[in-house]
Amino acid sequence: MTTTWPDNVRSTVRVEADGTGGALVVLTGEIDQDCAQELRAVLVSALNACPNGLVLDLAEVTFCDCACLNVLLQVRLEAGVDRVHRAPRFRVRNISPRVSRLLELTGTFAYFPNGSGPGPG
């Protein structure tokens, strides 16, 4: 599934099943307050559909504001931990320099360890 926000917003989100009960979510472009609600809906839907959780790829994010950072923090908290595998159900990989800088400035980098997940990368 790929979602493109309205014409005035330059971002997309792609959700791919990883074949193991999880999902890879790839965000590209600018994610800001204009797409925050839609982003939350997509991430919550992916978590509900994928019992093994999701991996969020942020390599191609060129801008992220605090509205979307709050969405990521909320969804991460709601995702919790897979009780069987004792692993977080929400992970991040390939953090772009812009997102990395936001995480550093807000003191939230530790909540999003840049790990590996399904798919290439």
C-alpha positions as CSV (number, residue, x, y, z in Angstrom):
1,M,0.0,0.0,0.0
2,T,1.3,3.5,-0.9
3,T,-0.3,6.7,0.2
4,T,0.5,10.1,-1.2
5,W,-0.8,13.0,0.8
6,P,-2.6,16.0,-0.8
7,D,-0.8,17.9,-3.6
8,N,0.5,20.6,-1.3
9,V,2.4,18.0,0.8
10,R,5.5,16.4,-0.7
11,S,5.6,13.0,1.1
12,T,4.6,9.4,0.7
13,V,4.3,6.4,2.9
14,R,4.7,2.8,1.6
15,V,3.7,-0.2,3.7
16,E,5.0,-3.7,2.8
17,A,4.4,-7.0,4.5
18,D,7.7,-8.6,5.4
19,G,6.5,-12.2,5.2
20,T,7.0,-12.9,8.9
21,G,3.9,-11.2,10.4
22,G,5.6,-7.7,10.4
23,A,5.7,-4.7,8.1
24,L,8.2,-2.4,6.6
25,V,6.9,1.2,6.5
26,V,9.0,3.6,4.3
27,L,8.4,7.3,4.6
28,T,9.8,9.8,2.0
29,G,9.8,13.5,1.7
30,E,8.5,16.1,4.2
31,I,6.4,14.8,7.1
32,D,4.9,17.6,9.0
33,Q,1.7,18.7,10.8
34,D,-0.2,18.6,7.5
35,C,0.1,14.8,7.3
36,A,0.4,13.9,11.0
37,Q,-3.1,12.5,11.5
38,E,-2.9,10.5,8.3
39,L,0.6,9.2,9.3
40,R,-0.8,8.1,12.7
41,A,-3.7,6.3,11.0
42,V,-1.4,4.4,8.6
43,L,1.1,3.4,11.4
44,V,-1.7,2.2,13.8
45,S,-3.4,0.3,11.0
46,A,-0.1,-1.4,10.1
47,L,0.5,-2.3,13.8
48,N,-3.0,-3.7,14.1
49,A,-2.5,-5.8,10.9
50,C,1.0,-7.0,11.8
51,P,1.3,-8.9,15.0
52,N,5.1,-8.9,14.8
53,G,5.1,-5.1,14.6
54,L,6.8,-2.8,12.1
55,V,10.1,-1.3,11.1
56,L,10.0,2.3,10.0
57,D,12.5,3.4,7.3
58,L,13.3,7.1,7.5
59,A,16.2,7.2,5.0
60,E,14.4,9.5,2.5
61,V,12.7,11.9,5.0
62,T,13.8,15.4,4.1
63,F,11.9,17.2,6.9
64,C,10.2,16.1,10.1
65,D,8.5,18.5,12.5
66,C,7.5,18.1,16.1
67,A,3.9,17.1,15.2
68,C,5.2,14.0,13.4
69,L,7.8,13.4,16.0
70,N,4.9,13.3,18.5
71,V,3.1,10.8,16.3
72,L,6.2,8.5,16.2
73,L,6.6,8.7,19.9
74,Q,2.9,7.9,20.6
75,V,2.8,5.0,18.2
76,R,6.1,3.6,19.5
77,L,4.6,3.7,23.1
78,E,1.3,2.2,22.0
79,A,3.1,-0.6,20.0
80,G,4.8,-2.0,23.1
81,V,6.8,-5.2,23.1
82,D,6.0,-8.5,21.5
83,R,5.5,-10.8,24.5
84,V,6.6,-13.9,22.7
85,H,9.8,-12.6,21.2
86,R,10.4,-9.9,23.8
87,A,11.2,-7.5,21.1
88,P,9.9,-4.0,20.5
89,R,6.9,-3.9,18.0
90,F,8.1,-0.6,16.6
91,R,11.6,-0.1,15.4
92,V,13.4,2.4,13.2
93,R,16.1,2.0,10.6
94,N,18.0,4.3,8.2
95,I,17.4,7.6,10.0
96,S,18.0,10.5,7.6
97,P,20.4,13.3,8.8
98,R,17.4,15.7,9.1
99,V,15.5,13.4,11.3
100,S,18.6,12.5,13.3
101,R,19.1,16.2,14.0
102,L,15.5,16.6,15.2
103,L,15.9,13.6,17.5
104,E,19.2,15.0,18.9
105,L,17.7,18.5,19.5
106,T,14.7,17.1,21.3
107,G,16.5,14.5,23.3
108,T,14.5,11.7,21.8
109,F,17.2,9.9,19.9
110,A,17.4,7.1,22.5
111,Y,13.8,6.2,21.8
112,F,14.6,5.4,18.2
113,P,17.7,3.2,18.0
114,N,18.8,2.9,14.4
115,G,18.4,-0.8,14.0
116,S,17.9,-3.3,11.2
117,G,14.7,-4.8,10.1
118,P,13.0,-6.6,7.2
119,G,13.8,-5.7,3.6
120,P,16.9,-4.3,2.1
121,G,18.9,-1.8,4.0
